[in-house]
Amino acid sequence: MNSAMTTTTFNLDGYRVVKNFGVVRGIIVRSRSIFGTIGAGLQTLVGGNISILTDLCERTRQDALAQMLEHARALGANAVIGLRYDATEIMQGVTEVLCYGTAVLVEPVATS
């Protein structure tokens, strides 16, 4: 599935929904390594963007998105609408990232 076929809205411009497969999700639980924790701690002393944690968060979101897209593909969907992310700290230094949306089959709208 092409990631361009995902949207946070509930419609995809130029396409119409022909089948709804329901909710799909990707869940990733990550913790920081001791080296990441130390590195992030040192970066906080300087201030500004904490790139170690930014990179970890970005990788985690990308992995959750990829997992959700695979779930949608397995159902036969070619698009995901209503895409959302949620994050919860499960315990100190351990975070769950959930990516979810509605898997749908879409087809291009005929133009006259």
C-alpha positions as CSV (number, residue, x, y, z in Angstrom):
1,M,0.0,0.0,0.0
2,N,1.3,3.4,-0.9
3,S,1.6,5.7,2.2
4,A,0.1,8.5,0.1
5,M,-3.2,6.5,0.4
6,T,-3.4,7.4,4.1
7,T,-5.1,10.5,5.5
8,T,-6.2,11.9,8.8
9,T,-9.5,13.0,7.2
10,F,-12.4,10.6,6.5
11,N,-12.3,10.9,2.8
12,L,-9.5,10.7,0.2
13,D,-9.8,13.4,-2.5
14,G,-10.5,11.9,-5.9
15,Y,-11.5,8.6,-4.5
16,R,-14.7,7.0,-3.1
17,V,-14.9,4.3,-0.5
18,V,-16.3,1.1,-1.9
19,K,-15.6,-1.2,1.1
20,N,-14.9,-0.6,4.8
21,F,-12.7,-3.2,6.5
22,G,-12.8,-1.6,10.0
23,V,-10.1,-0.4,12.4
24,V,-6.5,-1.4,11.8
25,R,-3.6,-0.7,14.2
26,G,0.1,-0.9,14.7
27,I,1.4,-1.0,18.2
28,I,5.1,-0.5,19.2
29,V,6.4,-0.5,22.8
30,R,9.9,1.0,23.1
31,S,12.3,1.8,25.9
32,R,15.4,3.9,25.9
33,S,18.7,2.2,26.1
34,I,21.1,3.2,28.9
35,F,23.3,4.9,26.3
36,G,20.3,6.8,24.9
37,T,19.3,7.9,28.4
38,I,22.7,9.1,29.2
39,G,23.1,10.9,25.8
40,A,19.7,12.5,26.2
41,G,20.6,13.6,29.7
42,L,23.8,15.3,28.4
43,Q,21.8,17.0,25.6
44,T,19.4,18.5,28.1
45,L,22.3,20.3,29.8
46,V,23.0,22.2,26.5
47,G,19.3,22.8,25.8
48,G,17.5,22.8,22.5
49,N,16.3,19.8,20.4
50,I,17.1,16.5,22.1
51,S,18.0,14.7,18.9
52,I,18.5,11.3,20.4
53,L,14.9,11.2,21.7
54,T,13.6,12.9,18.6
55,D,15.1,10.1,16.4
56,L,13.8,7.4,18.7
57,C,10.3,8.9,18.6
58,E,10.4,9.2,14.8
59,R,11.6,5.6,14.3
60,T,8.9,4.4,16.7
61,R,6.1,6.3,14.9
62,Q,7.4,5.0,11.5
63,D,7.4,1.4,12.8
64,A,3.9,1.7,14.1
65,L,2.7,3.2,10.8
66,A,4.3,0.4,8.8
67,Q,2.7,-2.2,11.1
68,M,-0.7,-0.6,10.7
69,L,-0.3,-0.4,6.9
70,E,0.6,-4.1,6.9
71,H,-2.5,-4.9,8.9
72,A,-4.6,-3.0,6.4
73,R,-2.9,-4.7,3.4
74,A,-3.6,-8.1,5.0
75,L,-7.3,-7.3,5.1
76,G,-7.3,-6.3,1.4
77,A,-7.5,-2.5,1.9
78,N,-5.7,-0.1,-0.4
79,A,-6.1,3.0,1.8
80,V,-6.5,4.1,5.4
81,I,-8.6,7.0,6.5
82,G,-9.0,8.7,9.9
83,L,-5.3,8.0,10.7
84,R,-4.3,8.9,14.3
85,Y,-1.4,8.3,16.7
86,D,-1.6,7.9,20.4
87,A,1.2,7.4,22.9
88,T,1.1,6.2,26.5
89,E,3.9,5.9,29.0
90,I,3.6,2.4,30.4
91,M,6.3,2.7,33.0
92,Q,9.4,4.9,33.5
93,G,11.2,5.1,30.2
94,V,8.8,2.7,28.4
95,T,6.3,4.1,25.9
96,E,3.6,2.5,23.8
97,V,2.9,4.2,20.4
98,L,-0.3,3.2,18.7
99,C,-1.1,4.1,15.1
100,Y,-4.7,3.4,14.0
101,G,-7.2,4.3,11.4
102,T,-10.0,2.8,9.2
103,A,-8.9,0.4,6.5
104,V,-10.9,0.9,3.3
105,L,-11.0,-0.1,-0.4
106,V,-11.2,3.0,-2.6
107,E,-11.5,3.5,-6.3
108,P,-11.0,6.7,-8.3
109,V,-14.0,8.9,-8.8
110,A,-15.0,9.0,-12.5
111,T,-14.6,12.4,-14.0
112,S,-16.9,13.7,-16.7
